[in-house]
Amino acid sequence: MGQENKTEYWGEIPLEEMKRLNDTAEEIGWQKAIVQLLNKDLQQTLLDGRRADWKYLAPLDVSAAEVLDIGSGLGAVSFSLAKTCRKVYALEPVPERLRFIEIRARQDGIRNIEPVCADASRLPFPDRSFDL
């Protein structure tokens, strides 16, 4: 994970609930934790991989692409992109959200997502580091 920052917590899930979600995901698995702790609307909004279907319109070979997902949240777009892209950097300023992405990637055996804790206004990458 990238350099930790001091961003205040924000998100659709209050901080204590997000911590509980992460702890529960570690104990029983991320999918069961989501079903157990989040309502159906929030599950759909936060985890629907179809939110990245625009990737099929990208003017490049996405299978070889290195992609930066800015504001990854719980990773819906990052995980969808990881299915077809070579490497996805999930940039998110909220450490609790990145922890969820790390848990999910580990439990699902996904190795091409790199969680990065950073603010989009101060990207920790050189210019032109990404294809998309």
Number of C-alpha atoms within 10 A of each C-alpha: 15 13 9 13 12 11 12 8 13 12 12 11 14 11 14 10 13 19 16 14 24 24 17 18 21 15 11 10 17 22 13 13 18 18 11 12 16 16 10 10 8 14 14 12 12 17 17 15 16 12 15 14 12 9 18 11 8 11 9 12 13 21 13 12 18 18 21 21 20 18 19 23 24 21 27 19 24 30 25 19 29 22 15 16 21 17 22 26 20 28 26 24 26 23 21 22 27 24 19 23 26 22 18 21 20 12 14 11 9 14 13 18 24 20 25 24 26 24 18 13 6 7 13 14 8 7 7 7 10 14 14 16
